[in-house]
């Protein structure tokens, strides 16, 4: 089980730091450039407070300003580079993700669980686009409706998983989406038992994927690795019979190479 997090009311919690990081996170693919008022509205804070944070981040080089418009600078990437540099296994994973894409012609990714989101930390994209949004390193998707998210949630300790399921925001993204706690619990039990997850058009119509857990040579869960396909091109049978074995073999190789 992960270490217990302190609450915002704890004396060691630095609210200014938390808000500053949240301001950076407010900029997304849909909100690449914003005015001060727009940032304040997305953050749920007043304009004066938003202004102070934006100007501070601008001074540090994380935000650029052009008149009334604010946007992130490339310096933000340094935060992600620090994560990559401190996780040497990612270079190994990326090698096998590229090999999967080369062999199958499909996108392959590694994801980590962050609350109820799965975060893409490594990716090898295929030439064809699968989703309405562009998936890149750092993209976050609702974990209950992704194969990687289900694999990772299936490996949570029982008490942690029970709380995770109860707090999950379940909604019908498509007509195939599960929508009840009991369905999610049953699905996670199935995933843990069989060692992989297949999600068939539950997050977006036409998107089908399979994922497996990835462990280090010391048995540490590094994340979940998936192959994403288009449902019109790849059947569930092909995903299970052809793609899954390639994914499982790559996971074994990663485990061997990260002793």
C-alpha positions as CSV (number, residue, x, y, z in Angstrom):
1,X,0.0,0.0,0.0
2,X,1.2,3.5,-0.8
3,X,2.2,5.9,2.0
4,X,-0.6,7.9,3.6
5,X,-0.9,11.4,2.2
6,X,-1.3,14.4,4.4
7,X,-4.5,16.4,4.1
8,X,-4.7,20.1,3.2
9,X,-5.4,20.9,6.8
10,X,-2.1,19.3,8.0
11,X,0.4,21.8,9.3
12,X,3.1,20.6,6.9
13,X,0.8,21.1,3.8
14,X,2.0,24.1,1.8
15,X,-1.1,25.4,0.1
16,X,0.7,28.0,-2.1
17,X,2.9,25.2,-3.6
18,X,-0.2,23.1,-4.2
19,X,-2.0,25.9,-5.9
20,X,1.0,26.8,-8.1
21,X,1.2,23.2,-9.4
22,X,-2.6,23.2,-10.0
23,X,-2.2,26.4,-12.0
24,X,0.3,24.6,-14.3
25,X,-2.1,21.6,-14.6
26,X,-4.9,23.9,-15.6
27,X,-3.3,24.3,-19.0
28,X,-4.4,21.4,-21.2
29,X,-4.8,20.4,-24.8
30,X,-8.2,22.1,-24.7
31,X,-6.9,25.1,-22.8
32,X,-3.4,25.8,-24.2
33,X,-3.7,29.6,-23.9
34,X,-5.9,31.4,-21.3
35,X,-6.5,34.9,-20.0
36,X,-6.2,35.6,-16.3
37,X,-10.0,35.5,-15.9
38,X,-10.1,32.1,-17.6
39,X,-7.4,30.7,-15.3
40,X,-9.2,32.1,-12.3
41,X,-12.4,30.5,-13.4
42,X,-10.9,27.1,-14.1
43,X,-9.1,27.2,-10.7
44,X,-12.1,28.5,-8.8
45,X,-10.0,31.3,-7.3
46,X,-10.3,35.1,-7.5
47,X,-8.5,37.1,-10.2
48,X,-6.0,38.7,-7.8
49,X,-4.8,35.3,-6.5
50,X,-4.6,33.9,-10.0
51,X,-2.6,36.9,-11.1
52,X,0.0,36.4,-8.4
53,X,0.5,32.8,-9.2
54,X,0.7,33.4,-13.0
55,X,3.2,36.3,-12.5
56,X,5.3,34.1,-10.2
57,X,5.3,31.2,-12.7
58,X,6.1,33.7,-15.4
59,X,9.1,35.0,-13.4
60,X,10.3,31.4,-13.0
61,X,10.1,30.7,-16.7
62,X,7.3,28.2,-16.6
63,X,4.6,30.6,-18.1
64,X,4.9,32.9,-21.0
65,X,2.8,36.0,-21.4
66,X,1.7,37.8,-24.5
67,X,-0.6,40.7,-23.6
68,X,-3.6,39.3,-21.9
69,X,-2.8,35.7,-22.9
70,X,-0.8,33.2,-20.7
71,X,0.6,29.8,-21.8
72,X,3.1,27.2,-20.7
73,X,6.7,27.3,-21.8
74,X,9.0,24.4,-22.8
75,X,10.6,24.7,-19.3
76,X,7.6,22.8,-17.9
77,X,9.0,19.7,-19.7
78,X,11.9,19.8,-17.3
79,X,9.6,18.5,-14.6
80,X,8.8,15.5,-16.7
81,X,12.4,15.0,-17.6
82,X,13.3,14.8,-14.0
83,X,10.8,11.9,-13.6
84,X,12.2,10.1,-16.6
85,X,15.8,10.6,-15.5
86,X,15.0,9.1,-12.1
87,X,13.3,6.0,-13.6
88,X,16.0,4.3,-15.7
89,X,13.6,1.5,-16.6
90,X,11.7,3.8,-19.0
91,X,14.5,3.5,-21.6
92,X,14.1,-0.3,-21.5
93,X,10.3,0.0,-21.7
94,X,10.5,2.4,-24.6
95,X,12.7,-0.1,-26.6
96,X,10.0,-2.8,-26.3
97,X,7.1,-0.5,-27.0
98,X,8.8,0.5,-30.3
99,X,9.4,-3.2,-31.0
100,X,5.7,-4.0,-30.4
101,X,4.6,-1.2,-32.8
102,X,7.1,-2.4,-35.4
103,X,5.8,-6.0,-35.2
104,X,2.1,-5.3,-35.0
105,X,1.7,-1.9,-36.5
106,X,-0.3,-0.8,-33.4
107,X,0.2,1.9,-30.7
108,X,1.8,0.6,-27.5
109,X,2.1,2.5,-24.2
110,X,3.1,2.3,-20.5
111,X,0.8,3.9,-17.9
112,X,0.9,4.6,-14.2
113,X,-2.0,5.0,-11.8
114,X,-2.6,8.5,-10.3
115,X,-5.7,8.5,-8.3
116,X,-8.5,7.6,-10.7
117,X,-6.5,8.5,-13.7
118,X,-4.1,6.5,-15.7
119,X,-1.1,8.6,-16.9
120,X,0.8,7.8,-20.0
121,X,4.6,7.8,-19.1
122,X,6.0,6.1,-22.3
123,X,4.4,5.6,-25.7
124,X,5.1,4.3,-29.2
125,X,2.4,5.6,-31.5
126,X,1.3,3.9,-34.7
127,X,0.8,6.0,-37.9
128,X,-3.0,5.8,-37.6
129,X,-4.9,7.8,-35.0
130,X,-7.1,5.9,-32.6
131,X,-8.9,8.5,-30.4
132,X,-10.6,11.9,-30.8
133,X,-7.8,13.3,-28.6
134,X,-4.1,13.0,-29.4
135,X,-2.4,10.6,-26.9
136,X,1.1,11.7,-25.8
137,X,3.3,11.2,-22.7
138,X,1.5,12.9,-19.9
139,X,-2.0,12.3,-21.2
140,X,-4.5,11.3,-18.5
141,X,-7.5,9.1,-19.0
142,X,-10.2,7.8,-16.6
143,X,-8.6,4.6,-15.2
144,X,-11.9,2.6,-14.8
145,X,-12.4,2.8,-18.6
146,X,-8.9,1.9,-19.8
147,X,-7.2,-1.5,-19.9
148,X,-4.1,-0.1,-18.2
149,X,-6.2,1.5,-15.5
150,X,-8.0,-1.7,-14.7
151,X,-4.7,-3.7,-14.6
152,X,-3.2,-1.3,-12.2
153,X,-6.3,-1.0,-10.0
154,X,-6.5,-4.8,-9.9
155,X,-3.1,-4.9,-8.2
156,X,-4.0,-2.5,-5.4
157,X,-4.1,-3.9,-1.9
158,X,-7.6,-5.1,-1.0
159,X,-8.5,-2.1,1.4
160,X,-7.1,0.4,-1.1
161,X,-8.9,-1.1,-4.0
162,X,-12.2,-1.2,-2.1
163,X,-11.9,2.5,-1.4
164,X,-10.8,3.2,-5.0
165,X,-13.8,1.5,-6.4
166,X,-16.2,3.3,-4.1
167,X,-14.7,6.7,-5.1
168,X,-14.5,6.0,-8.8
169,X,-16.6,8.3,-11.0
170,X,-18.5,5.8,-13.2
171,X,-20.4,7.1,-16.2
172,X,-21.5,5.8,-19.6
173,X,-18.9,7.1,-22.1
174,X,-20.4,4.6,-24.6
175,X,-23.2,2.1,-24.7
176,X,-20.6,-0.5,-23.7
177,X,-19.4,1.2,-20.5
178,X,-19.8,-0.4,-17.1
179,X,-21.6,1.9,-14.7
180,X,-21.9,0.2,-11.4
181,X,-19.6,-0.5,-8.5
182,X,-20.4,-4.2,-8.6
183,X,-19.5,-4.4,-12.3
184,X,-16.2,-2.7,-11.7
185,X,-15.4,-4.9,-8.8
186,X,-16.2,-8.0,-10.8
187,X,-14.1,-6.8,-13.7
188,X,-11.1,-6.1,-11.5
189,X,-11.3,-9.5,-9.9
190,X,-11.4,-11.0,-13.4
191,X,-8.4,-9.0,-14.5
192,X,-6.4,-10.0,-11.5
193,X,-7.2,-13.7,-12.0
194,X,-6.4,-13.8,-15.7
195,X,-3.5,-11.4,-15.7
196,X,-4.6,-9.0,-18.4
197,X,-7.5,-6.6,-19.3
198,X,-9.4,-6.1,-22.5
199,X,-11.5,-3.0,-22.8
200,X,-13.8,-3.0,-25.8
201,X,-15.2,0.4,-26.8
202,X,-16.0,1.5,-23.2
203,X,-14.2,4.8,-23.3
204,X,-14.7,5.8,-26.9
205,X,-16.5,4.1,-29.8
206,X,-14.0,2.2,-32.0
207,X,-11.3,2.0,-29.4
208,X,-10.2,-1.5,-28.3
209,X,-7.2,-2.3,-26.1
210,X,-5.5,-5.0,-24.1
211,X,-3.1,-4.4,-21.2
212,X,-0.8,-6.5,-18.9
213,X,1.1,-5.6,-15.7
214,X,4.8,-4.9,-16.0
215,X,7.1,-5.9,-13.2
216,X,10.8,-5.2,-12.5
217,X,13.2,-8.1,-11.9
218,X,12.7,-7.5,-8.2
219,X,9.0,-7.9,-8.5
220,X,8.1,-4.2,-8.3
221,X,5.1,-3.1,-10.3
222,X,6.4,-0.6,-12.9
223,X,3.1,0.1,-14.5
224,X,0.8,-1.4,-17.1
225,X,1.6,-1.8,-20.8
226,X,-1.1,-1.8,-23.5
227,X,-1.7,-2.2,-27.2
228,X,-4.5,0.1,-28.6
229,X,-6.3,-0.8,-31.8
230,X,-9.2,0.2,-33.9
231,X,-12.3,-2.1,-33.5
232,X,-13.0,-2.0,-37.2
233,X,-9.6,-3.4,-38.0
234,X,-8.9,-5.7,-35.1
235,X,-11.3,-8.2,-33.6
236,X,-11.3,-9.2,-29.9
237,X,-10.2,-12.6,-31.0
238,X,-7.2,-11.1,-32.8
239,X,-6.4,-8.9,-29.9
240,X,-6.4,-11.9,-27.6
241,X,-4.8,-14.5,-29.9
242,X,-2.2,-12.3,-31.7
243,X,-1.6,-9.1,-29.7
244,X,-1.8,-10.3,-26.2
245,X,1.1,-12.9,-26.5
246,X,3.4,-10.2,-28.0
247,X,2.5,-7.9,-25.1
248,X,3.1,-10.7,-22.5
249,X,6.4,-11.6,-24.1
250,X,7.6,-7.9,-24.0
251,X,6.6,-7.7,-20.3
252,X,8.7,-10.8,-19.5
253,X,11.7,-9.3,-21.4
254,X,11.3,-6.0,-19.5
255,X,11.3,-8.0,-16.2
256,X,14.5,-9.8,-17.3
257,X,16.2,-6.6,-18.3
258,X,15.4,-4.6,-15.2
259,X,17.0,-6.7,-12.5
